[in-house]
Amino acid sequence: MKFSSIKTMPRNVVRDTMKSIERNNLMSAASVLSVIAALIILGIFLILTINVQEVTKDVESKLELKIFLQSDFTDTQKETIEQALEKSDLIENVTFESAEEALEKFTVSLEDYAPLLSGYNSENNPMPASFVVRVTDPEDMDEVQTLAMSFEGEGVEYVRYGQEYVEALVSFNKFTNTLSIVVLVVLSMISIFIIYNTIKLTVFARRREIGIMKYVGATNAYIRAPFILEGTLLGLMGAIVAFLIIRITYYYILGLVGGNLFLPVDASLASPDAVMGQLIFFFLLYGGFIGAVGSVFAIRKFLDV
């Protein structure tokens, strides 16, 4: 190709791309809508996954292991247990909570129903004394529990922590991750297929023009570029629209939910800014990639360039 042709190549590519999108407006619209639908569905699963991960992390960071002592524990047993816990590298902090303190906290937590406990005092206190343990790593909870249970019958009555919350959240987290991958694959195939057909129709309509371009010496890259750019633009357009819809909907739902959403251990949802920051990056990358891949397949299938 001549130097002057090389200089004008980017401008020609953009011009040809825009003409092609305008010429095949119905199929282009179908391609954009398919990407929008795919990304909206996928975005829902991604937001769910992000929030489940955030809640799981928050719950784990606030977990406390409570070691309840026997009602007749001795000071020697208490000191032995406390020293063993403080020596462990797995434990970050150990706090002793007397039966009186436990009763007082429980009374405060009942708020309007606190008068129900007015008949209890130090002589008939139903609350046991306990050690409240914060571990360095939530994954070490089972090991710390085993250490505490080694004193069972020697001052320790039983050990409790929010294990059921974490196990349920971790299982649900794995499920949403797997489901998101399956949805991603299925929707990607649908989007690629529609964009593939859009570009294939464009290639077919311009087959004579392409033949002439090849005859006068146009390179394969020059011929491919408008189609790949077209598919990429269609994918990016769908990604931007899908992101705006997801963003508006997410803020609206958060406004409706407010503080009425029940979450275990006072956990919190992922902040909108953090979620949207991840989504916009993924959506643009996904939309452009899907569009480009669909175009490449259409060209390779239909043209021998």
Secondary structure, DSSP 8 states (H G I E B T S, - for coil): --HHHHHHHHHHHHHHHHHHHHHTHHHHHHHHHHHHHHHHHHHHHHHHHHHHHHHHHHHHHT--EEEEE-TT--HHHHHHHHHHHHH-TTEEEEEEE-HHHHHHHHHHHHGGGGGGGTT--SSS-----EEEEEESSGGGHHHHHHHHHTTBTTTEEEEE-SHHHHHHHHHHHHHHHHHHHHHHHHHHHHHHHHHHHHHHHHHHHTHHHHHHHHHTT--HHHHHHHHHHHHHHHHHHHHHHHHHHHHHHHHHHHHHHTT----GGG-----HHHHHHHHHHHHHHHHHHHHHHHHHHHHHHH---
